[in-house]
Amino acid sequence: MNSILAKKVEQGQKFLEDGKRIPVTKLNVNGNIVVAIKTQARDKYSAVQLGFDKRAKLAPKSNKSPFRFLREVRMADAEILPAVGDVVKASDVFKPGDVVNVTGISKGKGYAGGVKRYHFKGGPRTHGQSDRERAPGSIGSTTTPGRVYRGKRMAGRMGHEQVTVKNIRIVSVDDNFILVKGLVPGGRNTLLMLKKVKDVDNKFIPLYADKVEPAVASAFVKTTADKKALAGKEEKKEVKVKVKEENK
């Protein structure tokens, strides 16, 4: 299996071992459960259907799926298919350094003109032009063909469409969360599909991790320090006793 479902949690930043600061996105991958299996013998291809984001308890007679999202993941014919009900963990699919494609629905930005939606330059600002600064310009030909071609770039609804961001590197993997380098489509709680396209290579630099002293070593240091402090106090007491005896 090379794909898994996730939900966008938040964005932040981390440091690599070489000191470079990078933007990261935290993804929640907890709750990928196999709900159906398709085999080569029965369905002519191998695939696994994943259920993600389990809903609250439904009515007993409800025919709805207990999951908010159902997605199918293609499998190689030689791969061993999991059983229905198995939980797919992120650590079983990915490891730090893997490169993935992330697919999701982008943020909707409402109705937008050609300048914002397609980065048109707009018309001239001078020479008597008063309302051409953000105009799209000509949209058609002459009497041949006498119509506007389908797909012409014009003003319209911007965003809220399926987008795939390619070649994003995974920097940290946990059973419940994944950290990827860079940004991914959509806002918080957006459903995402992660598909592995390349394994870890020699270009990968892991995240910086603070080195924690072992518990035994720290306890030993504290014990040694305590012993030295007690020895110093005893020496001071002996000196005070000697001074008192001399004064008598």
C-alpha positions as CSV (number, residue, x, y, z in Angstrom):
1,M,0.0,0.0,0.0
2,N,1.3,3.4,-1.0
3,S,-1.6,5.8,0.0
4,I,-3.4,6.9,3.1
5,L,-6.1,9.4,4.1
6,A,-5.4,12.4,6.3
7,K,-6.9,15.6,7.7
8,K,-5.1,18.9,7.8
9,V,-4.5,20.1,11.4
10,E,-2.2,23.1,11.5
11,Q,0.9,24.8,10.0
12,G,4.1,25.6,11.8
13,Q,7.9,25.5,11.6
14,K,10.7,23.2,12.5
15,F,14.5,23.2,12.4
16,L,16.6,20.6,10.6
17,E,19.9,19.2,11.9
18,D,21.9,21.6,9.6
19,G,20.1,24.6,11.3
20,K,17.8,25.4,8.5
21,R,14.3,26.5,9.4
22,I,11.5,25.0,7.3
23,P,7.7,25.4,7.1
24,V,5.8,22.2,8.1
25,T,2.1,21.1,8.0
26,K,0.7,18.7,10.6
27,L,-1.6,16.0,9.3
28,N,-3.9,13.7,11.3
29,V,-3.8,10.2,9.9
30,N,-5.5,8.4,12.9
31,G,-8.5,6.2,11.9
32,N,-7.7,4.7,8.5
33,I,-9.7,1.4,8.6
34,V,-10.1,-1.2,5.8
35,V,-13.8,-1.5,5.1
36,A,-13.7,-3.5,1.8
37,I,-11.3,-5.4,-0.4
38,K,-11.3,-6.0,-4.2
39,T,-9.3,-8.9,-5.6
40,Q,-8.0,-9.8,-9.0
41,A,-10.0,-13.0,-9.2
42,R,-13.4,-11.4,-8.4
43,D,-13.1,-7.7,-9.5
44,K,-10.3,-7.9,-12.2
45,Y,-8.0,-5.6,-10.1
46,S,-6.6,-5.4,-6.6
47,A,-7.7,-2.5,-4.3
48,V,-8.5,-1.6,-0.7
49,Q,-11.3,0.7,0.3
50,L,-10.4,2.9,3.3
51,G,-12.9,4.4,5.7
52,F,-11.8,7.6,7.5
53,D,-13.1,10.0,10.2
54,K,-15.7,7.8,12.0
55,R,-19.0,9.5,12.8
56,A,-20.9,9.5,16.0
57,K,-23.2,6.5,16.7
58,L,-25.9,6.3,14.1
59,A,-29.4,4.8,14.5
60,P,-29.4,1.0,14.4
61,K,-31.6,0.9,11.3
62,S,-29.6,3.6,9.4
63,N,-28.1,2.5,6.1
64,K,-25.4,5.2,6.2
65,S,-21.7,4.3,6.5
66,P,-20.2,4.9,9.9
67,F,-17.4,6.9,8.1
68,R,-17.5,10.4,6.7
69,F,-15.1,9.5,3.9
70,L,-14.6,6.4,1.8
71,R,-11.7,6.2,-0.7
72,E,-10.3,3.4,-2.8
73,V,-6.6,2.7,-3.0
74,R,-5.2,0.6,-5.8
75,M,-2.8,-2.2,-4.9
76,A,-0.2,-4.2,-6.8
77,D,-1.3,-7.7,-7.8
78,A,1.6,-9.2,-5.9
79,E,0.9,-7.3,-2.7
80,I,-0.7,-9.0,0.3
81,L,-4.1,-7.5,0.9
82,P,-5.0,-6.6,4.5
83,A,-8.2,-8.0,6.1
84,V,-11.4,-6.1,6.6
85,G,-11.3,-4.2,9.9
86,D,-7.6,-3.7,10.0
87,V,-6.2,-0.3,11.0
88,V,-3.7,1.1,8.6
89,K,-1.0,3.1,10.5
90,A,1.1,5.8,9.0
91,S,4.3,4.1,10.2
92,D,3.4,1.0,8.1
93,V,3.1,3.0,4.9
94,F,5.6,5.9,5.2
95,K,8.9,6.8,6.9
96,P,10.7,10.1,7.3
97,G,12.2,11.2,4.0
98,D,9.6,9.7,1.7
99,V,8.3,11.9,-1.1
100,V,4.5,12.1,-1.6
101,N,1.8,13.7,-3.7
102,V,-0.9,15.4,-1.7
103,T,-4.4,15.8,-3.2
104,G,-7.2,17.8,-1.7
105,I,-9.8,20.5,-2.2
106,S,-8.3,24.0,-2.3
107,K,-9.8,27.0,-0.4
108,G,-12.7,28.7,-2.1
109,K,-12.1,32.4,-2.9
110,G,-15.4,33.4,-4.3
111,Y,-16.1,35.2,-7.6
112,A,-12.8,36.7,-9.0
113,G,-11.8,38.6,-12.1
114,G,-9.2,37.6,-14.7
115,V,-6.4,39.6,-13.1
116,K,-6.7,37.7,-9.7
117,R,-7.9,34.4,-11.1
118,Y,-5.4,33.9,-14.0
119,H,-2.8,36.7,-13.4
120,F,-3.8,38.8,-16.4
121,K,-1.9,42.0,-16.9
122,G,-4.9,44.2,-17.6
123,G,-5.1,47.1,-20.0
124,P,-3.2,50.4,-20.3
125,R,-3.4,52.9,-17.4
126,T,-3.0,56.0,-19.7
127,H,-3.8,57.4,-23.1
128,G,-7.4,58.1,-22.3
129,Q,-8.3,54.7,-20.8
130,S,-10.7,55.0,-17.9
131,D,-12.2,51.5,-17.4
132,R,-9.7,49.1,-19.0
133,E,-7.2,48.6,-16.1
134,R,-8.5,45.1,-15.1
135,A,-10.4,44.2,-18.2
136,P,-9.8,40.8,-19.8
137,G,-9.5,42.1,-23.4
138,S,-10.8,40.3,-26.4
139,I,-12.6,37.0,-25.8
140,G,-13.4,35.8,-29.3
141,S,-12.6,35.8,-33.0
142,T,-14.4,37.3,-36.0
143,T,-17.2,35.7,-38.0
144,T,-15.1,32.6,-38.1
145,P,-15.8,30.8,-35.9
146,G,-18.2,33.4,-34.6
147,R,-18.3,32.1,-31.0
148,V,-16.3,32.0,-27.8
149,Y,-14.2,28.8,-27.4
150,R,-15.0,26.5,-24.5
151,G,-12.6,26.9,-21.6
152,K,-11.8,30.6,-22.3
153,R,-10.2,32.1,-19.3
154,M,-12.6,34.6,-17.9
155,A,-14.0,35.9,-14.6
156,G,-15.7,33.3,-12.5
157,R,-15.6,31.3,-9.3
158,M,-12.0,30.8,-8.0
159,G,-10.7,28.0,-5.9
160,H,-12.7,25.1,-4.3
161,E,-11.3,22.6,-6.7
162,Q,-9.2,19.4,-6.5
163,V,-5.5,20.3,-6.4
164,T,-2.5,18.0,-6.3
165,V,0.8,19.3,-4.8
166,K,3.6,17.1,-6.0
167,N,6.9,16.0,-4.5
168,I,6.3,17.0,-0.8
169,R,8.8,15.4,1.6
170,I,7.7,13.8,4.9
171,V,9.9,14.9,7.8
172,S,8.3,13.1,10.7
173,V,6.0,10.1,11.0
174,D,3.9,8.9,14.0
175,D,1.0,6.5,14.3
176,N,-1.4,9.4,14.6
177,F,0.3,12.4,13.0
178,I,2.6,13.2,10.0
179,L,4.7,16.3,9.5
180,V,5.3,17.3,5.8
181,K,7.6,20.0,4.5
182,G,5.7,22.9,3.0
183,L,2.0,23.6,2.5
184,V,-0.9,21.5,1.3
185,P,-4.3,22.4,-0.2
186,G,-7.3,23.5,1.8
187,G,-8.0,24.8,5.3
188,R,-8.2,23.0,8.6
189,N,-9.9,19.6,8.6
190,T,-9.7,19.3,4.8
191,L,-9.6,15.7,3.6
192,L,-6.3,14.8,1.9
193,M,-4.9,11.8,0.1
194,L,-1.2,11.1,0.5
195,K,0.4,8.9,-2.2
196,K,4.0,7.9,-2.0
197,V,6.0,8.5,-5.2
198,K,9.6,8.1,-4.1
199,D,11.4,6.5,-1.1
200,V,13.9,8.3,1.1
201,D,17.1,9.3,-0.6
202,N,20.5,10.9,0.4
203,K,19.1,14.4,0.1
204,F,17.0,14.0,3.2
205,I,18.1,15.9,6.3
206,P,16.2,14.9,9.5
207,L,14.6,17.2,12.0
208,Y,16.7,18.6,14.9
209,A,16.1,16.7,18.1
210,D,17.2,17.9,21.6
211,K,19.6,15.4,23.2
212,V,18.2,14.4,26.6
213,E,20.6,13.1,29.3
214,P,19.8,9.6,30.4
215,A,17.9,9.4,33.7
216,V,20.6,7.4,35.4
217,A,23.3,9.9,34.5
218,S,21.2,12.9,35.7
219,A,20.5,11.0,39.0
220,F,24.2,10.3,39.4
221,V,25.1,13.9,38.8
222,K,22.5,15.1,41.4
223,T,23.8,12.5,43.9
224,T,27.4,13.6,43.5
225,A,26.5,17.2,43.9
226,D,24.5,16.5,47.0
227,K,27.5,14.6,48.5
228,K,29.8,17.5,47.8
229,A,27.3,20.0,49.4
230,L,27.0,17.8,52.5
231,A,30.8,17.5,52.7
232,G,31.2,21.3,52.5
233,K,28.6,21.8,55.3
234,E,30.3,19.3,57.6
235,E,33.7,21.1,57.1
236,K,32.1,24.4,58.0
237,K,30.6,22.9,61.2
238,E,34.0,21.5,62.3
239,V,35.6,24.9,61.8
240,K,32.9,26.6,63.9
241,V,33.4,24.1,66.7
242,K,37.2,24.6,66.8
243,V,36.8,28.4,66.9
244,K,34.4,28.1,69.9
245,E,36.8,25.9,71.8
246,E,39.7,28.3,71.2
247,N,37.6,31.2,72.5
248,K,36.8,29.4,75.7
